[in-house]
Amino acid sequence: MAELPVVSAKDTIRVFQRLGFELDRIRGSHHILKKPGHRYVLSVPVHASEQLKPGTLRQLIRAAGISVDEFRKLLQE
């Protein structure tokens, strides 16, 4: 299994938007992303300039239906 990158919530949201997810709403400090026809809704916690915790990032990547390697590629584009 590939190692998770250390990323901010803003960078994570940008990657998911490249995959077709759209910002549906913001509730408190969480940005809710949806993709038409996709089974899961992604809730990304956005807290100032903090990095996402590894477990949270891994769960979001799984819910998006991609691998860590695919996430890393999209992050560098």
N, C-alpha and C positions, 0 to 999 in steps of 0.2 A: 504494500500500500504506500502511495506517495505521501511525502511529508506535507503537512498543511502550511500554506504561507501565512505570514503575519500581515493582516490587512485591516484597514479601517472599514467602518460600515458604509461609508460613501463609495469606496472602491468596490465593495461587495455588491452594492445596489447597481452600480454601473455595469458590472459583469452580468448580472441577472437581466438587466434591460437589454443587453446585447443578445440574450437568449430569447427575447420576446416578452418578458415579464413587464408589466406596466404598474406604475404607482397607482394604487386604488384609493388609498386614504392614509392619513397620518393620525394615529391615536396616541396622544402623549408623546413619548420619545420613540415610538415604534412605527416604522414605515411598512405598510402592508402592500405586498406586491401580488398581482394576479396575472395569469396568462390564460387567454381563452382556450378552453378545451383541456387545460391541465388540471389534474386531480387536486393538487395541494395549493394552499395559499401560503406565501412566505411572509413571516413577520421578522423584520430586521431591526434590532435595537440600535438606535443612533444616539450615542452619548458623547457630546463634545468631540474631542480628538482621540478618544480611547480606541484601542484595537478590539476586534471581536475575540471572544474566548474561543479556544480550539473546539470545544464540544458544540458550541453554538454554530460555528462556521461549518463543521462537519454535518450537523443536522440539516442546515440550510442547503448544503450541496446535495445531500441525499434526497431531500424533498424536491429539489429542482430536477432530479433525475439525471444528473451528470456525475462524472468521476472527478476526483481531485486533480488529476492530470488535465482534464478538459478545462476545469476552473482556472488552473495556473496558466494555460495557453491563452484563454480569454482575458486574463488579468494583464498579460503582457502586450496585448494588441493595442 
